[in-house]
Amino acid sequence: MTATDLAAVHRDALAATRQFVAGISDDQWDLPTPCEGWNVRELVNHIVAGNLWAAQLGCGRTIADVGSDLDGDVLGADPVAAYDRSAEAAATVFEMPGALDAPCAVSYGPVPGSVYAGHRVIDVLIHGWDVASATGQPTEIDPTLVDACWEVVRPQLSLLQGSGAFGIEVTDRADSDPQTSLLNALGRHP
């Protein structure tokens, strides 16, 4: 995947997840999610905070620079508006010239922006599915985004599975479609 493609996939993943965030009804924010220990609001807060972190780290700031600025609730009274602001900031940073080649000082070491953007694609898409699943929305992800996510996941699947950031891999059936296989590989039970 080229840098331009990755930046576009990242923006598209953010847009795909936005529809799930916008589809949360007022009485669903406290529902449990497939992410053990997180309700819908906490999970959306995680996604939005992740976007805000990407916007900061993707433009050269460090974890120490950001400090505790993004701790706690970043959703406020209008979670969809918070999501929109964070998604635009995250998408824009990875679209800047050279951003995908520049080092990002993430918690797992400095990595090229392309690695971090790829991890953001995974996080945003999979957690978007989690939100949709928790709130009874249709959970189909655009097959093009599923394929792009697989392109990011496949070469580092063992590392991702061993990171503790995902559930335990679910045994995949031979007739599983690509989305189901991706979700199973990342510990989801579609």
Disulfide bonds with the S-S distance in Angstrom:
none
